[in-house]
Amino acid sequence: MRRAFVVFVVMMLLPFQMANAEQQSGAHVDHNRLVLSGDVTAQIDVAEFVSSYVDKTRNLDLADIQALPDSDFQHTCAIPSFGYTRDVIWHRVDITVENALEEQPLLEVEPSYLNVIDVFLVGNDLSRPLWRAHLGDHVAASERHFGGSAQVAALPALAPGDYRIYVRVQSNSANMFWLTLWPANDLISSLFLRNMAVSIFFWVVTGLSLTYLALGLFARDGIVVLYSVWVGAAGAVTVFANGLALSELRPEIPWLNDLLVGGFNIIAYGVTVFLWLYIIDAKKNYPVFYRICCAYGLLILTLTTGTTTDLYTIFGTYIIPSHSIFMATMCMILFKQALGDIRNPRHWSFLVVLVIPTCAAIVFQLALSGIIEANALRLTVHQFTLVLHLVGMGILMIIRLAKMDRERILVSRKAEQTTSLVEEQRKLISMLSHEFRTPLAVIQRSSEMLMLRLGNHKQDVVERLQRIPLQARKLARLVDIFLSKEGIDAQELSLAREDVLIEPYIENFVRQITRECAEVTVSCQDMSGVTVFIDETLMGLAVTNLVETSRRFAHGAPIHVRLYKPSERLIEINIPCLGDELDLNEINLITDALFRSNIDSPSPHRALGLHISQRIVEAHGGAITLRQNLEDGIELCLCLPCE
């Protein structure tokens, strides 16, 4: 691993070495032209001698370019960068050879992803080129003179004199350009180190991406899966832009390298949008901004269809600068969040792991787009910050997954405890159910014996004795429904339904629940002969809960129950709920119990009773509603289908 890291660092430092390499033996500097005093014995950076011309017509040939005045060619001390453009760029370098070259120097043109690179060598007094080479990633592998990841051509052995090199470049990718002269052995060594470093980087990033993908799928964490896609795409862009596909795949298809570089680049940009939205929690904190950015991210991803055409220049011209603005905005939001919660280490770790690499990425993107000048520092620092990001995010991801694993174990333990408690609860309820049945049977049998012995006594005594077995049977029925294992496990209530005349049923029910100082009366409107298909015991429980809710606020005042038919197929039982204590808070509690089933209310017994009533009525195909149409109270309305 130490050797791999050293090789990777060497690859990172190569652009600095190329930009800052001193002109070794074989060349010396003239401000207007490169002067070769003999054979090239060391790497020579030709960038500072390059002048460029933009052919917006894309139709000029070499003769037309030679006829242009020197003032039309622009010289820059930085790396020539023209952004994403459909224009053809012509570059020119003047060379003076003082002594004849015995060995052919190698000319490397970078970056390697440029589509078409035509190189012409012309003498000062000749109009026709002495030598030419056709390079670029659109050249089939079988037609390339030198294989591998770089675009390389061998200059002829030159006699003393003045020469001019013209390079015609056309590409839909970032149109940057730099030239390097190499002796053969040095170029081979440099390419060996670069290819080794790129290969190691490729396998490391691929391993990271697959690891994150596996962990994300295992933990069912979508953001980890999304980050694995970004790592894989960003790593693929880096290695394919450095010519890995040219050296390993050796494509014969002209657009294959464009597809790989451009496709993974757009995927990385699009996924970055969604990752940033998650990091700043935009869905919760900035919902409108979140929706706009989601549409923006999807728009970026749709541009993958144009990576092999000139449409890719639209992505580079408009999306990359706007993406830089987007990322700068995200960094400012992240910094604002860190200041708002200054003691949270999560924010500060994100500032180091995300903001620093993002700032370097913004500079890199602006240089690629031609908005700012490109130099070795701006193009290389992003590679170092990318390594910082991958290492830092790896540490944060390990912490995140470890926390999720601890939470999963905790939830699993709580689930086991809850299951155990539920099983114990069921056993307890089953035992209580069994214990309740015995005294209920004794009460029922005893009441029947008393009725046989006291049958000749007063009518009020007999009526009270008749209520005892009736209520005992109802209680036994409720025990079977709510306190048996079958009743607990059942998703629906077990109903023993039969056709019942509603008018006598309600009148009899009212007589049974009427007590001294708690009178209940009933009025029926056109209910003669109307039947309902109900479970008498359960429906009685439902109506009882509603009446008891009304009694809480009546404080002994009579309660008048009204029974009528609002339609041919529906009956309605109205129970008024009036009283000074019935304020807005109490009405909200009743509403919550009926419609939201919130058993955690301040009065759980009331909430549970009303909830059970709602379940019973719904099982009969009806509903309980609440009307606030009274000046000092509400109405609890029980609606049932009828015949």
BELZIHU-V198006 format. One line per field, one symbol per residue. psi: psi as a letter, one per 30 degrees, with the letter a starting at -180 (. if undefined). burial: I if it has 24 or more other ideal C-beta (glycine too) atoms within 12 Angstrom, else O. A space follows every 10 residues. Layout:
psi=???
burial=???
This chain:
psi=eeeeeeeeee eefeeeeeeg kkjakfklkk fflkkjfakj flkjkgefgk klkjjffgfk aeeeeffklf ffkkkkflkk kgajlflkkk kkkkkkjekk kfkjlkjkkl lfgkekjkkk kklegkfkkf klkjalffkk effkekaafl jkkjlljklk aklkkkjkkk lfajilkkkk kkleeeeeee eeeeeeeeee eeeeeeeeee eeeeeeeefh jeeeeeeeee eeeeeeeeee fggeeeeefi kfkegeeeee eeeeeeeeee eeeeeeeeeg heeeeieeee eeeeeeeeee effffgfgaf fffeeeeeee eeeeeeeeee eeeeeeeeef iffjfeeeee eefeeeeeee eeeeeeeefg elkkleeefe feeefeeeee eeeeeeeeee eeeeeeeeee eeeeeeeeee eeeeeeeeee eeeeeeeeee eeeeeeeeee eefgfgalee eeeeefeeee eeeeeeeeee efgleeeefk flkjkiklkk jeefeeeeee eefklkghkk lkkkjhgkgk lljljeeeee eeeeeeeeee feffhfkkkj kkkljflegk lkjkjkjllf fiaeeeeeee eeeeffhjfg lfieeeeeee eeeeeeeefg galklkkigk egalkjkjkk kl.
burial=OOOOOOIIOI IIIIIOOIIO IOIOOIIOOO OOIIIIIIII OIIIIIIIII IIIIIOOOOO OIOOIIOOOO OOIOOOOIII IIIIIIIIII IIIIIIIOOO IOOIIIIIII IIIIIIIIII IIIOOOOOII IOIOIIIIIO IOOIOIOIII IIIIIIOIOO OIIIIIIIII IIIIIIIIII IIIIOIIOOI IOIIIIIIII IIOIIIOIIO IIIOIIOOIO IOIIIIIIII IIIIIIIIII IIIIIIIOOO IOOOIIIIII IIIIIIIIII IIIIIIIIII OIOOOOOOOO OOIOOIIOII IOIIOIIIOI OIIIIIIOII IIIIOIIOII IOIIIOIIOO OOOOOOIOOI IIIIIIIIII IIIIIIIIII IOOIIIOIII IIIIIIIIII OIIIOIIOOI IOOOOOOOOO OOOOOOOOOO OOOOOOOOII OOIOOIIOOI OOIIOOIOOO OOOOOOOOOO OOOOIIIIII IIIIIIIIII IIIIOOIIOO OOIOIOOOOI IIIOIIOOII OIIOOOOOOI OIOIOOIOOI OIIIIIIIII IIIIIIIIII IIIIOOOOII IIIIIOOOOI IIIIIIIIOO OIOOOIIOII IIIIOOOOOO IOOOOIIOII IIIIIIIIII OIIIIIOOOO OOIIIIIIII IIO
